């Protein structure tokens, strides 16, 4: 099991109290092509070259979930709310 090292402080912008219990959700994109009628996977691009018109996933590598209220957002949302809390 890989251990993550968070170098930023978090605070949940929803429940506004949680600063210690979070789930880091690793997002792993799997590019596929499916048959529009059956939903069957026609091609799994994870081992092949992706077609030239295919847009690959460029979203965040991680998302954060509050371990108290369950809110799931980008990591920056939790970091910015903590910064806001510390400045007020």
C-alpha positions in Angstrom: 0.0 0.0 0.0 1.4 3.3 -1.1 1.5 6.1 1.6 0.9 9.6 0.4 2.6 12.6 1.9 0.4 15.6 2.1 2.5 18.7 2.2 -0.5 21.1 2.4 -3.1 21.6 5.2 -6.7 20.8 4.3 -10.0 22.1 5.7 -13.4 21.0 4.4 -15.3 23.9 2.9 -18.6 22.1 3.4 -18.6 21.0 7.1 -15.9 23.7 7.9 -14.6 21.7 10.9 -12.7 18.7 9.5 -8.9 19.3 9.3 -7.7 15.8 9.8 -9.8 13.0 8.2 -9.7 12.8 4.4 -9.7 10.2 1.6 -7.3 10.7 -1.3 -8.9 9.3 -4.5 -6.5 8.4 -7.2 -8.0 9.0 -10.6 -6.8 6.5 -13.2 -8.3 7.1 -16.7 -8.7 4.1 -18.9 -9.3 5.2 -22.6 -11.7 2.8 -24.4 -14.0 2.7 -27.4 -17.4 1.2 -27.1 -20.0 0.0 -29.5 -22.9 2.5 -29.3 -25.6 -0.1 -29.7 -24.4 -2.8 -27.3 -22.0 -1.0 -25.0 -19.4 -3.7 -25.6 -15.8 -2.5 -25.4 -14.4 -2.5 -29.0 -10.9 -1.2 -28.2 -8.9 -0.7 -25.0 -6.4 2.0 -25.8 -4.4 1.5 -22.6 -2.0 -0.8 -24.5 -2.4 0.6 -28.0 -1.7 4.0 -29.6 -4.7 6.3 -29.1 -6.4 7.5 -32.3 -5.5 11.0 -33.3 -8.9 12.5 -32.7 -9.2 11.0 -29.2 -8.8 13.5 -26.3 -6.9 12.0 -23.4 -7.8 12.7 -19.8 -6.1 15.7 -18.4 -7.9 16.2 -15.1 -6.4 16.1 -11.7 -4.5 13.0 -10.6 -6.1 13.1 -7.2 -9.4 14.2 -5.7 -10.0 14.6 -2.0 -13.0 13.4 0.0 -13.9 14.8 3.4 -13.9 11.9 5.9 -16.7 13.6 8.0 -19.3 14.9 5.5 -18.3 13.0 2.3 -17.7 16.1 0.1 -15.5 15.2 -2.9 -13.6 18.1 -4.6 -10.3 19.0 -6.2 -7.4 19.2 -3.8 -7.1 22.9 -4.3 -10.6 23.5 -2.9 -9.6 22.1 0.4 -6.2 23.9 0.4 -7.7 27.3 -0.5 -10.4 27.0 2.2 -7.7 26.2 4.8 -5.8 29.3 3.7 -9.0 31.3 4.0 -9.7 30.0 7.5 -6.2 30.8 8.6 -6.4 34.4 7.3 -9.7 35.2 9.0 
